[in-house]
């Protein structure tokens, strides 16, 4: 019989070392994703607070430039963090 997640209740391998390792790896990936999403929210807040005055019908040139620069820095940091996570993951698989 299958449960809600599609696994059979008669699976005798559940909890084996192999399953535990896979679950730990997936948990690490989810934690990394959660951290990245948290950083996205933080940088969105920072850029908005830093660049936006009173919102109007259009962005003025100064605000547009500020938002562009802030987003570009955000992308730079995102790449740095992503590369660092990849390095950590690579080291843990050795």
Buried (B, 14 or more C-beta within 10 A) or exposed (E): EEEEEEEEEEEEEEEEEEEEEEEEEEEBEEEBEEEEEEBEEEBEEEBEEEBEEEEEEEBEEEBEEBBEEBBEEBEEEBEEBEEEBEEEEEEEEE
